[in-house]
Amino acid sequence: MDIDIGKLTDEAKKIVEERGGTDALKEDAEELKDIVEGEGSATDKAKAAVGAIKDPGASGESTTPAKGT
């Protein structure tokens, strides 16, 4: 099975652009980092991460779970 690297690269670029471009991708990464480093159980963090991924390039609203939830 041969992998067409050019096609794979084009598809990755298309997905990044659909999600708001590289700036939105960086914002998403920061938001996920904040979730992982924040308070809460692994389950709470997973739920927050799913919510963050559903909203690409979020405007900086914290989705970090509150302590004790």
C-alpha positions, 0 to 999 in steps of 0.5 A: 500500500502506497501512501500519497504524501501530497494528498495527505498534506493537502487534506491536512491543510484543508482541515486546518483551514476549515477549522479557522486556519493556523491561528485557530489551531494554536488557540485550540492547542492552548485551550487543550493545554489549559484543560489538561493542566487544570483542576478536575478528574480525567473524566471532567477534563475529557468532557471539557476537551471534547467541548473545546474541539467542537468549537474551533478557535474558541474566543478564549472562554475557559472550559477548564472544569471547576474544582470538585465537579 
